[in-house]
Amino acid sequence: MSALPCLLEKNREELARYVTGLGQPAYRASQLEKWLWMGTPIEGMANLPKSFREQLLQGPAALAAGILKEHRAGDGTVKYLFGMPDGECVEGVWMHYHHGDTMCVSTQAGCRMGCAFCASTMSGLARNLSAGEMASMVVAASAAQREEAAAKGGQAGLRMADNLVLMGSGEPLDNYEQVIGFLRLMARPEGFGMSMRNISL
């Protein structure tokens, strides 16, 4: 089964067309976009009218990946298990270093490369992940990290991860077009605005 669309992967112009198609003023697109990059569920988008939120709930999901489980190591590393709408699951890992935080992102569900040292290839390739699914993993994990920081009395900005590495499940270059789309999503100024220098492919 292929990936399902999500609102996060739409740019500002696409969101504007989407919200005006629902009978909403175009400025709602920028409001919606801010909530999406914060990883806020549609129900929690407080400055959007309830009727609009109800419309949004009938369409594509806000994010294409949600956290199902997390496992914490003694050094603060967090391994997240992400679930996709079609039931596929992939992992991402959040690592804390003295020079900043790095998130390891998966690019495929499974892998067909057959490397003997890697467990992700054991069952072969289920499917490629979409750019929106990859970005959703980063956004969902960032939201979880912000919640944790707030619970400890700290403050955090939108972009929690300082660096991204595409070294999770899958071979990134075997999913070239979607990976390039993901890089562009992460660099989008109105989103995370991450420099390409901070992403290792």
C-alpha positions, 0 to 999 in steps of 0.5 A, a space after each residue: 500500500 502506498 503512503 497516504 497524503 497529509 497536510 504537513 507536506 503541503 506548502 503555503 500556496 497548496 494549503 491556501 487553495 485547500 482552506 479556501 476550497 473549504 470555504 475558509 479565508 486564505 489567511 487560515 492557511 498560515 495559522 494552520 501551517 504553524 500548528 502543523 509544524 508544531 505537531 499539534 493535533 487538529 482538535 488542539 488548533 485553538 485559534 481555528 474555528 471549531 467548524 473549520 477544525 471539524 472540516 479538517 478532521 474529515 480530510 487528510 491527517 495533519 501528520 502522517 506518522 504518530 508515536 506508538 511507543 518510546 524506549 529510553 536509554 540511560 544516556 537520554 537516547 529515546 527510540 520512537 516507534 512510529 505508526 503510519 495510517 496503513 499500519 506500517 511501523 518504523 523507528 526513529 532515534 533521538 540522541 542527546 549530545 553536548 553539541 546538540 540533539 540529533 534525530 535519526 530518521 527512517 526512509 523506508 519501511 523495511 529495506 531490500 538491500 540485503 546487508 547482512 549486518 542490518 535487521 531492517 532488511 530481514 523481511 525485505 522492503 514493505 514500501 517507501 516512505 513519503 516526504 510527508 511521513 519522514 517530516 511527520 516523524 521529526 515533527 512528532 518527535 520534536 513535539 514530544 521533546 518540547 513537552 518533556 522540556 516544558 515538564 522540566 520547566 525548560 523552554 524550547 523552540 519549534 525546531 528541537 533537533 539540531 541535526 538529522 541523519 537519514 540512517 534509520 530503516 531503509 536505503 535513502 537513495 533507493 527512495 530518492 525522489 521522496 527523500 529529496 522532497 523531505 530535505 526540501 520540507 525540512 529546509 522550508 523557512 515557514 517550517 523548521 528552516 533547517 540548513 542542509 548542512 545539518 542533515 546527513 544523507 
